[in-house]
């Protein structure tokens, strides 16, 4: 990893998972368990980064060029006083893309839509989303992955480039 802070966070998360779930295991088993947990935590981190990167790239067209501290969700609000592009064409294009995204999110199966919105709109982590949905973390990952792929395919089919 190139980001030392992220690496330290990953190791810390892996250590917490080991302590929470496997604290009752014999000490000789802990190094192998930790290694596996660490590998899975690293994979989860990169998968999450990949998905966030995809959506950041998609929505980057909506961010003002001169603003560094930009909240994507504030930009997507279609309300009076929200950010609007400087040209009428840009404004129309933004509202059309937002409408397409909202439409495609509504078309997702309920569990996929719920998982997607909790993970990427509400910024909950996998464990929090699983607890809120009453399912396993693996199910949350599956629902989010399917939702992301469905949305990307639907948006691409409608001419929205990622």
C-alpha positions as CSV (number, residue, x, y, z in Angstrom):
1,X,0.0,0.0,0.0
2,X,1.2,3.5,-0.8
3,X,-1.0,5.2,1.8
4,X,0.5,4.6,5.2
5,X,-2.5,5.8,7.1
6,X,-4.8,3.5,5.1
7,X,-2.4,0.6,5.8
8,X,-2.5,1.3,9.5
9,X,-6.3,1.4,9.4
10,X,-6.4,-1.9,7.6
11,X,-4.1,-3.6,10.1
12,X,-6.1,-2.1,13.0
13,X,-9.4,-3.3,11.5
14,X,-7.9,-6.8,11.0
15,X,-6.7,-6.9,14.6
16,X,-10.1,-5.8,15.9
17,X,-11.8,-8.5,13.8
18,X,-9.4,-11.1,15.1
19,X,-10.0,-10.1,18.7
20,X,-13.7,-9.9,18.4
21,X,-14.4,-13.1,16.5
22,X,-11.5,-15.3,17.4
23,X,-10.3,-14.3,20.9
24,X,-11.3,-17.7,22.3
25,X,-9.1,-19.6,19.8
26,X,-5.7,-21.2,20.9
27,X,-2.7,-18.8,20.5
28,X,-1.1,-21.1,18.0
29,X,-4.0,-20.6,15.5
30,X,-4.0,-16.8,15.8
31,X,-1.1,-16.0,13.3
32,X,-2.8,-17.9,10.5
33,X,-6.2,-16.5,11.3
34,X,-4.8,-13.0,11.4
35,X,-3.1,-13.5,8.1
36,X,-6.3,-14.5,6.4
37,X,-8.3,-11.7,8.0
38,X,-5.7,-9.2,7.0
39,X,-5.8,-10.5,3.4
40,X,-9.6,-10.2,3.3
41,X,-9.5,-6.8,4.8
42,X,-7.0,-5.6,2.2
43,X,-9.2,-7.0,-0.6
44,X,-12.3,-5.3,0.9
45,X,-10.4,-2.0,1.0
46,X,-9.4,-2.3,-2.7
47,X,-12.8,-3.3,-3.8
48,X,-14.4,-0.4,-1.9
49,X,-11.8,1.9,-3.4
50,X,-12.6,0.6,-6.9
51,X,-16.4,1.1,-6.5
52,X,-15.9,4.6,-4.9
53,X,-13.6,5.5,-7.7
54,X,-16.2,4.4,-10.3
55,X,-18.9,6.6,-8.7
56,X,-16.5,9.5,-8.1
57,X,-15.5,9.4,-11.8
58,X,-19.2,9.2,-12.8
59,X,-20.2,12.1,-10.6
60,X,-17.1,14.3,-11.1
61,X,-18.8,16.0,-14.0
62,X,-21.1,17.7,-11.5
63,X,-18.4,19.2,-9.3
64,X,-17.3,22.8,-9.8
65,X,-13.8,23.0,-11.0
66,X,-12.7,25.8,-8.6
67,X,-14.0,24.1,-5.4
68,X,-11.7,21.6,-3.6
69,X,-14.0,20.9,-0.6
70,X,-16.9,19.6,-2.6
71,X,-19.8,17.4,-1.3
72,X,-21.1,15.3,-4.1
73,X,-24.5,14.7,-2.6
74,X,-25.1,18.4,-2.2
75,X,-24.4,18.8,-5.9
76,X,-26.9,16.1,-6.8
77,X,-29.8,17.8,-4.9
78,X,-32.2,19.2,-7.4
79,X,-33.6,21.9,-5.3
80,X,-33.7,25.7,-5.4
81,X,-30.3,27.1,-4.6
82,X,-28.3,24.0,-5.3
83,X,-25.2,24.1,-7.5
84,X,-26.0,24.7,-11.1
85,X,-23.6,24.6,-14.1
86,X,-22.7,27.9,-15.6
87,X,-24.4,27.2,-19.0
88,X,-28.0,26.3,-19.8
89,X,-26.8,23.3,-21.7
90,X,-24.7,22.1,-18.7
91,X,-27.7,22.6,-16.4
92,X,-30.0,20.6,-18.7
93,X,-27.4,17.9,-19.1
94,X,-26.9,17.6,-15.3
95,X,-30.7,17.4,-14.6
96,X,-31.1,14.7,-17.3
97,X,-28.3,12.6,-15.9
98,X,-29.6,12.9,-12.4
99,X,-33.1,11.9,-13.6
100,X,-31.6,8.8,-15.4
101,X,-29.6,7.8,-12.3
102,X,-32.7,8.2,-10.0
103,X,-34.8,6.2,-12.4
104,X,-32.2,3.4,-12.7
105,X,-31.8,3.3,-8.9
106,X,-35.6,2.9,-8.5
107,X,-35.5,0.0,-11.0
108,X,-33.1,-2.0,-8.9
109,X,-34.5,-4.9,-6.9
110,X,-35.4,-3.7,-3.3
111,X,-32.5,-5.4,-1.5
112,X,-30.0,-4.2,-4.0
113,X,-31.4,-0.7,-3.9
114,X,-31.3,-0.7,-0.1
115,X,-27.8,-2.0,0.1
116,X,-26.5,0.4,-2.5
117,X,-28.1,3.5,-0.9
118,X,-26.9,2.6,2.5
119,X,-23.3,1.9,1.4
120,X,-22.8,4.7,-1.1
121,X,-25.3,7.4,-0.2
122,X,-25.4,7.0,3.5
123,X,-21.7,5.9,3.6
124,X,-22.3,3.1,6.1
125,X,-19.7,0.3,6.2
126,X,-20.4,-3.3,5.4
127,X,-21.1,-4.3,9.0
128,X,-23.4,-1.4,9.7
129,X,-25.3,-2.1,6.5
130,X,-25.6,-5.8,7.3
131,X,-27.0,-5.0,10.7
132,X,-29.5,-2.5,9.3
133,X,-30.6,-4.9,6.6
134,X,-30.7,-7.9,8.9
135,X,-28.4,-10.0,6.7
136,X,-24.8,-11.2,6.5
137,X,-21.9,-9.0,5.4
138,X,-21.5,-11.3,2.4
139,X,-25.0,-10.6,1.3
140,X,-24.4,-6.8,1.5
141,X,-21.3,-7.2,-0.7
142,X,-23.2,-9.3,-3.2
143,X,-26.2,-6.9,-3.3
144,X,-23.9,-3.8,-3.7
145,X,-21.8,-5.5,-6.4
146,X,-24.9,-6.5,-8.4
147,X,-26.5,-3.1,-8.0
148,X,-23.3,-1.3,-9.1
149,X,-22.9,-3.5,-12.2
150,X,-26.6,-3.1,-13.1
151,X,-26.5,0.7,-12.7
152,X,-23.3,0.9,-14.7
153,X,-24.7,-1.2,-17.5
154,X,-28.0,0.7,-17.5
155,X,-26.3,4.1,-17.5
156,X,-23.9,3.0,-20.3
157,X,-26.9,1.8,-22.3
158,X,-28.5,5.2,-22.0
159,X,-25.3,7.0,-23.1
160,X,-24.0,8.1,-19.7
161,X,-20.2,7.5,-19.9
162,X,-18.4,6.4,-16.7
